[in-house]
Amino acid sequence: MSDNKTRKRFTGRRNTNTGSGKKYYNAKNSKNNIKKKQPDKLKPSIKVAFLGGLNEIGKNITLFECEGDIVLLDCGMAFPDGDMLGVDLVIPDFSYIEQNIDRVKGMVVTHGHEDHIGGIPFLLSKMNIPIYGTPLTIGLLSNKLKEHSLFNSAKLNVVKAGGRVKLGCIEAEFIHVNHSIPDSCAIALHTPAGVVVHSGDFKIDCTPFMGDMIDLHSFARLGTEGVLAFLCESTNADRPGYTATEQTVTSSLDMLFRDAVNSRIIIATFASNVNRVQQIIDCAEKYNRKVAFSGRSMVNYMKVAEELGYLKVPKNMIIDIDMLSRYTPEQIVLITTGSQGEPMSALSRMAYSDHRKVVVGEGDFIIISANPIPGNEKTVGNVVDELLKRGCKVIYEGMYDVHVSGHACQEELKILQKLVNAKYFIPVHGEQKHLRKNAELALSLGVDKKNIYIGDIGSQIEINEKYIKELPPVASGKVFVDGLGVGDVGSIVLRDRKHLAQDGLIIIVASLDVYDGHVISGPDIVSRGFVYVRESEELLDGIRERALAILEDCADNNIKEWGTIKSRIKDDVSKMIGQKTGRFPMILPILQEV
């Protein structure tokens, strides 16, 4: 058809005989025949508050709010740093959640690792909210809640991968991913503001040891439909290439089992790494060995995994740890906790000869099937050294492929970023170097720099189809768990503990006359962690004389305020000790009136 004929066909006032059912209008008549197009209604915004998991490893928890409804994603714990003396666990600060509890519709959980579920018992002790997760995740959480006597009151709901759950105006979609624990999921939040995808912890494993490959189709579907924001984990963002498949561990374990034919095999791994334990059990079956578990968390996790069908154990293979002496070393595989060198873990107790049921030494073949979490390298190294001193053969990080990461490296991160194709990109889960590197990957894929946000604990942002902006921060921080105490150890207590650990303590005890304030007895000097008393009598006598002089001077000048007297003793004695020793112990005056 010629151009003239084409123009003639489309320039009539109305062509009702097109054969296609379509109607065409002349531009001159469009004003009369076409209704004026209404502007698109602006979608609402969604707020995201980061209560943990940024600029740190662990303690992951994120809060999403849209049209007044709030959904939490994960609630984990973290290991204490070396300067958190005496602290057992670190959990998030729940203050902001408590302030808005009437609007919280529930929590979705990505998977069953401690850094994602470890804080939930402490949250549920304050408020009871519905929790949704996959079967193994809920099973592991149930066991944890029983230890805290919270299981009977908890509102736990099982959602299989591919399922959806409605939480107010927000609908959460669970998407299967590969990780180092079965039943791991990413979460897509379908909200009035748009779709927000949170990757959870993931990797792309085409040949996973257990279950199916990551559901890339669902990520691609969401990317095609349109995603407002993508929150992507960053743990391995500084590692190039791809994460190795779990199948490499199977080959390495088989080789090591052959090499250790005459030795007792002890393998340390994460209690929650069900896939790794299954690999060990399969090797043990092949080489006719019995399997025992050491460590309370290991025993509990394996019990739950077996009950739910995630762990396949041949009949009569598992033996109690008390029965080890009934078998020869070459008949035993002991699977234990302690791959991170935790001081109270089973492997650490073995290394320092503090384990009540297992003594290690020559003839033991020990495999540490885990990489140290950043910050734990020294503690793991100390445990390895102690095991080597006792004559054990130790296989640890880098020696063989006895561990592969459960987290995506750079190429996998780029694949998922391109599939999701979100307007806004927010790196999560990692230290600053990891977050920055993940942001650089997004930039290299064409994401506009102004559409990338790197936050911190307490950061709150508002996301809209038109913009992303930072809001005032919310209440957040670290809460320390020490024994049965939760939150009663703060920065001041930790500072005192550090002070005591570094320079020790001097206690000055004196009795004062109730009428004139003069010294009746003392001052007596007690030293703890400062100097060896028998070899430092001259120094302690000097401390006694200085304290006595201060007390008498205060009495002579009618100074009776004990706060003032104690401050003078602390300042003067500390200055004297500092000049003579270069150390500054804690000074604790104890005064009583007689």
Rosetta blueprint (number, residue, H / E / L):
1 M L
2 S L
3 D H
4 N H
5 K H
6 T H
7 R H
8 K H
9 R H
10 F L
11 T L
12 G L
13 R L
14 R E
15 N L
16 T L
17 N L
18 T L
19 G L
20 S L
21 G L
22 K L
23 K L
24 Y L
25 Y E
26 N L
27 A H
28 K H
29 N H
30 S H
31 K H
32 N H
33 N H
34 I L
35 K L
36 K L
37 K L
38 Q L
39 P L
40 D L
41 K L
42 L L
43 K L
44 P L
45 S L
46 I E
47 K E
48 V E
49 A E
50 F E
51 L E
52 G E
53 G L
54 L E
55 N L
56 E E
57 I L
58 G L
59 K L
60 N L
61 I E
62 T E
63 L E
64 F E
65 E E
66 C E
67 E L
68 G L
69 D E
70 I E
71 V E
72 L E
73 L E
74 D L
75 C L
76 G L
77 M L
78 A E
79 F L
80 P L
81 D L
82 G L
83 D L
84 M L
85 L L
86 G L
87 V L
88 D L
89 L E
90 V E
91 I E
92 P E
93 D L
94 F L
95 S H
96 Y H
97 I H
98 E H
99 Q H
100 N L
101 I H
102 D H
103 R H
104 V E
105 K E
106 G E
107 M E
108 V E
109 V L
110 T L
111 H L
112 G L
113 H L
114 E H
115 D H
116 H H
117 I H
118 G L
119 G L
120 I H
121 P H
122 F H
123 L H
124 L H
125 S L
126 K L
127 M L
128 N L
129 I L
130 P L
131 I E
132 Y E
133 G E
134 T L
135 P H
136 L H
137 T H
138 I H
139 G H
140 L H
141 L H
142 S H
143 N H
144 K H
145 L H
146 K H
147 E H
148 H L
149 S L
150 L L
151 F L
152 N L
153 S L
154 A L
155 K L
156 L E
157 N E
158 V E
159 V L
160 K L
161 A L
162 G L
163 G L
164 R E
165 V E
166 K E
167 L E
168 G L
169 C L
170 I E
171 E E
172 A E
173 E E
174 F E
175 I E
176 H E
177 V L
178 N E
179 H L
180 S L
181 I L
182 P L
183 D L
184 S L
185 C E
186 A E
187 I E
188 A E
189 L E
190 H E
191 T E
192 P L
193 A L
194 G E
195 V E
196 V E
197 V E
198 H E
199 S L
200 G L
201 D L
202 F L
203 K E
204 I L
205 D L
206 C L
207 T L
208 P L
209 F L
210 M L
211 G L
212 D L
213 M L
214 I L
215 D L
216 L H
217 H H
218 S H
219 F H
220 A H
221 R H
222 L H
223 G H
224 T H
225 E H
226 G L
227 V L
228 L L
229 A E
230 F E
231 L E
232 C E
233 E E
234 S L
235 T L
236 N L
237 A L
238 D L
239 R L
240 P L
241 G L
242 Y L
243 T L
244 A L
245 T L
246 E L
247 Q H
248 T H
249 V H
250 T H
251 S H
252 S H
253 L H
254 D H
255 M H
256 L H
257 F H
258 R H
259 D H
260 A L
261 V L
262 N L
263 S L
264 R E
265 I E
266 I E
267 I E
268 A E
269 T L
270 F L
271 A L
272 S L
273 N L
274 V H
275 N H
276 R H
277 V H
278 Q H
279 Q H
280 I H
281 I H
282 D H
283 C H
284 A H
285 E H
286 K H
287 Y L
288 N L
289 R L
290 K E
291 V E
292 A E
293 F E
294 S E
295 G L
296 R H
297 S H
298 M H
299 V H
300 N H
301 Y H
302 M H
303 K H
304 V H
305 A H
306 E H
307 E H
308 L L
309 G L
310 Y L
311 L L
312 K L
313 V L
314 P L
315 K L
316 N L
317 M L
318 I E
319 I L
320 D L
321 I H
322 D H
323 M H
324 L H
325 S H
326 R H
327 Y L
328 T L
329 P H
330 E H
331 Q H
332 I E
333 V E
334 L E
335 I E
336 T E
337 T L
338 G L
339 S L
340 Q L
341 G L
342 E L
343 P L
344 M L
345 S L
346 A H
347 L H
348 S H
349 R H
350 M H
351 A H
352 Y L
353 S L
354 D L
355 H L
356 R L
357 K L
358 V L
359 V L
360 V L
361 G L
362 E L
363 G L
364 D E
365 F E
366 I E
367 I E
368 I E
369 S L
370 A L
371 N L
372 P L
373 I L
374 P L
375 G L
376 N L
377 E H
378 K H
379 T H
380 V H
381 G H
382 N H
383 V H
384 V H
385 D H
386 E H
387 L H
388 L H
389 K H
390 R L
391 G L
392 C L
393 K E
394 V E
395 I E
396 Y L
397 E L
398 G L
399 M L
400 Y L
401 D L
402 V L
403 H L
404 V L
405 S L
406 G L
407 H L
408 A L
409 C L
410 Q H
411 E H
412 E H
413 L H
414 K H
415 I H
416 L H
417 Q H
418 K H
419 L H
420 V H
421 N L
422 A L
423 K L
424 Y E
425 F E
426 I E
427 P E
428 V E
429 H L
430 G E
431 E L
432 Q H
433 K H
434 H H
435 L H
436 R H
437 K H
438 N H
439 A H
440 E H
441 L H
442 A H
443 L H
444 S H
445 L L
446 G L
447 V L
448 D L
449 K H
450 K H
451 N H
452 I E
453 Y L
454 I L
455 G L
456 D L
457 I L
458 G L
459 S L
460 Q E
461 I E
462 E E
463 I E
464 N L
465 E L
466 K L
467 Y L
468 I E
469 K E
470 E E
471 L E
472 P L
473 P L
474 V L
475 A L
476 S L
477 G L
478 K E
479 V E
480 F E
481 V E
482 D E
483 G L
484 L L
485 G E
486 V E
487 G L
488 D L
489 V L
490 G L
491 S H
492 I H
493 V H
494 L H
495 R H
496 D H
497 R H
498 K H
499 H H
500 L H
501 A H
502 Q H
503 D H
504 G L
505 L E
506 I E
507 I E
508 I E
509 V E
510 A E
511 S E
512 L E
513 D L
514 V L
515 Y L
516 D L
517 G L
518 H L
519 V E
520 I E
521 S E
522 G E
523 P E
524 D E
525 I E
526 V E
527 S E
528 R E
529 G L
530 F L
531 V L
532 Y L
533 V H
534 R H
535 E H
536 S L
537 E H
538 E H
539 L H
540 L H
541 D H
542 G H
543 I H
544 R H
545 E H
546 R H
547 A H
548 L H
549 A H
550 I H
551 L H
552 E H
553 D H
554 C H
555 A H
556 D H
557 N L
558 N L
559 I L
560 K L
561 E L
562 W H
563 G H
564 T H
565 I H
566 K H
567 S H
568 R H
569 I H
570 K H
571 D H
572 D H
573 V H
574 S H
575 K H
576 M H
577 I H
578 G H
579 Q H
580 K H
581 T H
582 G L
583 R L
584 F L
585 P L
586 M E
587 I E
588 L E
589 P E
590 I E
591 L E
592 Q E
593 E E
594 V L
